[in-house]
Amino acid sequence: MNLFAGIEGGGTKFICALGNGHGEIYERISVPTTTPKETIAQIIKFLRSHKHEGELKAIGIGSFGPIDNDPESKNYGQITATPKPGWLHYNIVETFKHAFQVPVGFETDVATAALGEYEWGSAQGLKNFLYMTVGTGIGAAAMINGQLVRGMCSAEMGHLLIPHDKIVDPFQGICPYHGDCLEGMASGEAIKMRWQVRSALDLPASHTAWDLEANYLAAGLMNIILILSPQRIILGGGVMKQMHLFEKIRERVVQKLNGYVPTPEILDDIDHYIVAPGLADRSGVAGAIALARRTYEQEKK
Ligand code: ZN
């Protein structure tokens, strides 16, 4: 049996799972993100201990970033800028290639989550869609014509500039690069700072924070709709666990577009246009397995 390993590397934990590449997941572990030496050693041990159950054909990694995932670059496979001790310039791709001698696919965490949704989640059957995660930070990946969008490097739609009425919301934003960009204003971290709460989830559904949040996210999504014309938008991440936010965002997206994009998706069926991830919290690791299978198929050609 062919086995594919998916690794979802996050800032607080790494999840690794083995699957057949067609939707079945057999075993998985979750280990805390400490140093590469400790964390990666546990993943390698897990994969080695399950190897006898089938043949490991490829590994897919969706990593926190920023990362260098340009195969032409001399730093390909590295995490390129992080304050986490030991991870700066750590080459995760080389480590796994060396340990298992199999092809290794490498993408951002949000791109692999998009792949998972494309294969088995809310974007099945669509060739053009957006996946956005609204958590500690904001990241997004777009698939256009069945390919993840990439230019010079990965797109950074979490840092779009959005309108900021400083009378309504005097908060300056928390992005160290741009201040009041989308991530600076609407990430989980921004909500915590603006309202001085331990977690965004401590704010009740009736709190004005959520109107502001929906407004900023809708502004960002309007820009993306106008540029990429995705057939669907999937919103994941910790902040989006507030399910009431979906309704607020949908309303504002329709209001802001004001009939200018007259598609049935937006005018008649917005509830199925802006949706939650079909795989809930499993998009990332499932997508990493899909990435492994794709990498294997590509190398076979
Ligand atoms: Zn920014």
Residues whose N, C-alpha, C, O or C-beta is under 5 A from the ligand:
A	BS01	ZN	H159 C175 Y177 H178 C181
